[in-house]
Amino acid sequence: MLIETNLTARDIGRAVGLNSGSYFYTSFKKYTGCTPDSYRKAHQAKIFDNK
């Protein structure tokens, strides 16, 4: 969803059933080592570079 939509991290957290957008943000960073925003930027850049 981070790559394929323009939804905020908070909205994505809610869409996957979390009541707190900040919990999604914190958990995402803990498990991936980067913020949802930096993940989105890095992966969208890769997708557009391959087109």
Secondary structure in CASP SS format (residue, H / E / C, confidence):
PFRMAT SS
TARGET T0000
AUTHOR 0000-0000-0000
METHOD secondary structure of the structure
MODEL  1
M C 1.00
L C 1.00
I C 1.00
E C 1.00
T C 1.00
N C 1.00
L C 1.00
T C 1.00
A H 1.00
R H 1.00
D H 1.00
I H 1.00
G H 1.00
R H 1.00
A H 1.00
V C 1.00
G C 1.00
L C 1.00
N C 1.00
S C 1.00
G H 1.00
S H 1.00
Y H 1.00
F H 1.00
Y H 1.00
T H 1.00
S H 1.00
F H 1.00
K H 1.00
K H 1.00
Y H 1.00
T H 1.00
G C 1.00
C C 1.00
T C 1.00
P H 1.00
D H 1.00
S H 1.00
Y H 1.00
R H 1.00
K H 1.00
A H 1.00
H H 1.00
Q H 1.00
A H 1.00
K H 1.00
I H 1.00
F H 1.00
D H 1.00
N C 1.00
K C 1.00
END
